[in-house]
Amino acid sequence: MSNKLGIGDKFPSMTINLVNGGTINLPESLDSKYGVILFYRGHWWPYCRRQLGGFAENKKQLDEAGVKVFAASIDNFDNAKEVANDLNFPVGYEVSRDIADQIGAWWEERRQIIQPSEFIIGQDNNIIVSSYSDGPLGRMDATDVIKLANFFTSRE
């Protein structure tokens, strides 16, 4: 496992396959006041699905706060597509150990899965908040992200 990314670090450039076709170049493609990048375990884990659903349910408030969301996991295309069908933001698939190492995520060797690793980045692609879990629990909440983005905006 590589070093964890923290406040002020530049989010590393990477390309991830998208279920709707093509790829996304992170973090540049988020191109918003704030970006949220969520790496989740997989389609099968209910806590991941609940977290992603919360971001989808709060899309209007996220948009108003200038926040774009992206999520990706180790899922194959079909399983990631199943997740993406319930969401209203881009979803990536086939996150590799190499990507996990770039972001400093915990990687479970036995099942070859990434543990939840989440980032809020600014327009400069620097990390404002990073959150890592070494197991199945611990997630960023959409309403907390909205409050934080609105707080930062109010301080400008």
Phi, psi and omega in degrees: 000135178278175178295147177288150176269139182231183181306130178091343177290147174283130176291132184292145177287137178203158177242131182231139177293140178253144181292336179272010178104150179077201182223168172237138175258109179266147358270355189304322185289347179289324172036065180211172179301315177226143174239142174243124179243117185245117172258119184241162186297306182170171184300333187279348186263117186297329179293324176295312181299320180294316179299311181297320177299323177297322177292320178295317181296333183257020184304317182301312180293324176297315177301315180298329179274359179079030184250126171253142185244143173220142178224150178206157179213185177280354182308150170284177185304310185299316180290322177293323178297321177302317178293312184299331180299337180262003188240168180232032175215163185295142179232132178255168182217167179059046173294131185260169175300325179299316178294318177303317179294322180299324183263356180079023182285152170289136180237126179269112183296316186304313181257358181057053179233152174274141174271156184310127180218123191223146186219141165249127180239155177267182180300334179277004181068015174272148183283130175265320179217138170232146180220127180235142173239143178260010180199200189287343184254161178101104184216150169289144179253138183301318183293327176293321178297317179298313179299317181294315179299316178295323177297311180299319179297320181294336180276351183288000000 
